């Protein structure tokens, strides 16, 4: 029993070394690092305030400026520097991605472990709630919740968390149910181990790799959902910049100034792809059946 628990606890050990052998994972980590550094250093590296409307930020006809040496990403329809808005928008996307996904991960893990370990009417009730939540399209439910509450950074994070926990709950429930039926758990019960000891010493350590992988993969989903809500006008509200509402504000200029849509759109896709690459690599690295195949 001790060996099983120890192996589960030490499962992530050496994961970074194996992760760095994968070129796509390294690419994902580089993209994430660039975005995180840009967001953290935005107050120092952004040439202008994100809401500043520049005197020379529009053409004589009042059109946005194309990317050049002065404005490397060009300007938007109000004459604001797009590069500065992208840097501050990265802060919004990352904060919502981490906070919303963290809350969703905590809710999903709590419900999944509780339902899988106790089962009976408790587990049945929690899983029926999960099924009910899964019956609603996540985007439609998020739009409804965002329309009810006054949209803000933290409200959007809570809304996304409330619709994104169901997949995690399902996966954790399945794994917890399988673990609860293992021989070493039955032996612990026979020896008189309490519920707390079994949960925290034997169940949860085995779930750590799964939680890490779903936590990483979930950030990409959260970033995309936040961008979608902002694009639809029910997400983070201006003047707070986010990559989604940058597209929303400038979509009417798509033909005349395509960079206003292409640049934030490409940033959203790249960041989501990066987290997916890292999450997929972590899933393989932390899966015991894959060890020795790297």
C-alpha positions in Angstrom: 0.0 0.0 0.0 2.8 2.3 0.9 4.5 1.6 -2.4 1.4 2.3 -4.4 0.8 5.6 -2.6 4.4 6.6 -2.9 4.4 5.9 -6.7 1.3 8.0 -7.1 2.8 10.9 -5.2 6.0 10.7 -7.1 4.3 10.3 -10.5 5.0 13.9 -11.6 8.7 13.5 -10.6 10.8 13.9 -13.7 7.8 15.0 -15.7 9.6 18.3 -16.7 12.6 16.3 -18.1 10.4 14.1 -20.2 8.2 17.1 -21.2 11.3 18.9 -22.6 12.0 16.0 -24.9 8.9 16.9 -26.9 9.4 19.6 -29.5 5.7 20.5 -29.7 5.5 20.9 -25.9 8.5 23.2 -26.0 6.9 25.3 -28.7 3.8 25.5 -26.6 5.8 26.5 -23.5 7.6 29.2 -25.5 4.3 30.7 -26.7 2.9 30.7 -23.2 6.0 32.2 -21.8 6.0 35.0 -24.4 2.3 35.8 -23.7 2.8 35.7 -19.9 5.9 37.9 -20.0 4.1 40.4 -22.3 1.1 40.6 -19.9 3.3 41.0 -16.8 5.5 43.6 -18.4 2.7 45.5 -20.2 3.0 48.6 -18.0 6.7 48.9 -18.9 6.8 47.8 -22.5 3.5 49.1 -23.8 4.3 52.4 -25.6 0.9 53.9 -24.8 -1.9 53.5 -22.3 -4.5 51.0 -23.8 -7.3 53.5 -23.7 -5.3 56.5 -25.0 -6.7 57.9 -28.3 -3.6 59.2 -30.1 -3.6 62.5 -32.0 -1.7 60.9 -34.9 -3.4 57.5 -34.6 -5.7 58.0 -37.6 -5.3 59.0 -41.2 -6.5 62.3 -42.4 -9.7 60.5 -43.5 -10.2 59.1 -40.0 -9.2 55.5 -40.9 -7.0 53.3 -38.7 -3.3 53.2 -39.4 -1.7 50.1 -40.8 1.3 48.5 -39.0 4.5 50.5 -39.4 7.6 51.4 -37.6 5.7 53.7 -35.1 2.7 51.4 -34.5 3.9 47.9 -35.1 0.4 46.4 -34.9 -1.3 49.5 -36.3 -4.1 51.5 -34.6 -7.8 50.8 -34.2 -10.8 52.8 -35.3 -10.4 55.2 -32.3 -6.7 55.8 -33.0 -5.5 53.6 -30.1 -2.3 51.7 -30.4 -3.2 48.0 -31.0 0.1 46.7 -29.7 -0.5 48.3 -26.3 -4.1 47.0 -26.3 -2.9 43.5 -27.1 -0.5 43.5 -24.2 -3.1 44.6 -21.7 -5.7 42.3 -23.3 -3.3 39.4 -22.6 -3.6 40.2 -18.9 -7.4 39.9 -19.2 -7.3 36.6 -21.1 -4.7 35.1 -18.7 -6.5 36.2 -15.5 -9.8 34.9 -16.6 -8.2 31.7 -18.0 -6.3 30.9 -14.7 -9.0 32.1 -12.3 -12.0 30.6 -14.1 -10.3 27.4 -14.9 -9.0 27.1 -11.4 -12.5 27.5 -9.9 -14.0 25.1 -12.5 -11.2 22.6 -11.7 -11.9 22.9 -7.9 -15.6 22.4 -8.4 -15.3 19.5 -10.8 -12.7 17.7 -8.6 -14.8 18.2 -5.4 -18.0 16.9 -7.1 -16.2 14.1 -8.9 -14.4 12.8 -5.8 -17.4 13.1 -3.6 -19.7 11.3 -6.1 -17.1 8.6 -6.9 -16.1 7.9 -3.3 -19.4 7.9 -1.5 -21.7 6.8 -4.4 -25.2 5.9 -3.3 -27.8 8.7 -3.3 -25.0 11.3 -2.9 -23.1 10.2 -5.9 -26.3 9.7 -7.9 -27.6 13.1 -7.1 -24.3 14.8 -8.0 -24.0 13.0 -11.3 -27.5 13.8 -12.3 -26.7 17.4 -11.6 -23.7 17.0 -13.8 -25.8 15.4 -16.6 -28.2 18.3 -16.3 -25.5 20.8 -16.8 -24.0 18.9 -19.7 -27.4 18.9 -21.4 -27.2 22.7 -21.9 -24.8 24.0 -24.6 -22.0 25.7 -22.6 -21.9 28.8 -24.8 -25.6 29.3 -24.6 -25.6 28.9 -20.8 -22.7 31.2 -20.4 -24.4 33.9 -22.5 -27.6 33.6 -20.4 -25.6 33.9 -17.2 -23.5 36.8 -18.5 -26.7 38.6 -19.6 -28.3 38.2 -16.1 -25.3 39.6 -14.2 -23.5 42.9 -15.0 -20.5 41.8 -17.1 -17.1 42.5 -15.5 -13.7 40.7 -15.3 -14.6 38.7 -12.2 -18.2 38.0 -13.2 -17.1 36.7 -16.6 -14.6 34.4 -14.8 -17.3 33.1 -12.4 -19.7 32.5 -15.3 -17.1 30.6 -17.3 -16.3 28.5 -14.2 -19.9 27.6 -13.6 -20.3 26.1 -17.1 -16.8 24.5 -17.4 -16.6 22.2 -14.4 -18.8 19.3 -15.8 -16.1 17.6 -17.9 -13.6 17.6 -15.1 -16.3 16.2 -12.7 -17.0 13.4 -15.1 -13.4 12.4 -15.5 -12.6 12.6 -11.8 -15.7 10.6 -10.9 -14.7 7.8 -13.3 -11.2 7.6 -11.9 -12.3 7.9 -8.2 -14.9 5.1 -8.7 -12.2 2.8 -10.1 -9.8 3.7 -7.3 -12.3 3.2 -4.6 -12.7 -0.4 -5.7 -9.0 -1.3 -5.7 -7.7 -3.9 -3.3 -5.4 -1.5 -1.3 -8.4 0.7 -0.5 -10.4 -2.3 0.7 -7.4 -3.3 2.8 -7.2 0.2 4.3 -10.9 0.1 5.3 -10.3 -3.4 6.8 -7.5 -1.9 8.9 -9.8 0.8 10.2 -8.6 3.7 8.2 -11.0 6.7 8.2 -12.5 8.4 5.3 -10.2 11.4 5.5 -7.1 9.2 5.5 -8.2 7.2 2.5 -9.2 10.3 0.6 -6.1 12.4 1.3 -3.5 9.7 1.5 -4.6 7.3 -1.2 -7.3 8.7 -3.5 -6.2 12.3 -4.1 -2.5 11.6 -4.8 -3.6 9.2 -7.6 -5.7 12.0 -9.1 -2.9 14.6 -9.2 -1.7 13.8 -12.8 -5.3 13.9 -14.1 -6.0 17.2 -12.4 -2.8 18.7 -13.8 -3.6 17.6 -17.3 -7.2 18.8 -17.2 -6.1 22.1 -15.6 -3.7 22.7 -18.5 -6.2 21.7 -21.2 -9.0 23.7 -19.6 -7.2 27.0 -19.8 -7.3 26.9 -23.6 -11.1 26.2 -23.5 -11.5 29.1 -21.0 -9.5 31.5 -23.1 -11.6 30.7 -26.2 -14.9 31.0 -24.3 -13.9 34.3 -22.8 -13.0 35.6 -26.3 -16.3 34.3 -27.7 -18.3 36.0 -24.9 -16.4 39.3 -25.4 -16.8 39.1 -29.1 -20.6 38.7 -28.6 -20.6 41.7 -26.3 -21.5 39.9 -23.1 -18.0 39.4 -21.8 -15.4 41.8 -20.5 -16.7 45.3 -21.3 -14.8 48.2 -22.8 -12.7 50.2 -22.0 -11.0 47.1 -20.4 -9.2 45.5 -23.3 -9.5 41.8 -24.0 -8.6 40.0 -27.2 -12.3 39.1 -27.8 -13.7 42.6 -27.4 -10.8 44.0 -29.6 -12.2 41.9 -32.4 -15.8 42.9 -31.5 -15.0 46.6 -31.6 -13.2 46.5 -34.9 -15.1 43.9 -36.9 -16.8 46.5 -39.0 -13.3 47.5 -40.4 -12.4 43.9 -41.3 -12.1 44.6 -45.1 -10.5 48.1 -44.7 -8.2 47.2 -41.8 -7.9 43.4 -41.6 -5.1 43.5 -39.0 -7.5 44.7 -36.4 -9.2 41.3 -36.5 -6.4 39.1 -37.7 -3.8 40.0 -35.0 -6.1 39.4 -31.9 -7.6 36.3 -33.6 -4.2 34.8 -34.3 -3.2 35.5 -30.7 -6.3 33.7 -29.4 -5.7 30.7 -31.6 -1.9 30.5 -30.8 -2.5 30.7 -27.0 -5.2 28.1 -27.1 -3.0 25.9 -29.3 -0.1 26.3 -26.9 -2.0 25.2 -23.9 -3.4 22.2 -25.9 0.1 21.2 -26.9 1.4 21.3 -23.4 -1.7 19.6 -22.0 -1.4 16.8 -24.5 2.2 16.3 -23.7 1.6 16.3 -20.0 -1.1 13.7 -20.5 1.4 11.4 -22.2 4.2 12.2 -19.7 2.1 11.6 -16.6 0.4 8.5 -17.9 2.2 5.5 -16.4 1.4 3.3 -19.5 3.4 5.7 -21.7 6.6 5.7 -19.6 9.5 4.1 -21.3 8.1 5.0 -24.8 9.7 8.5 -25.0 
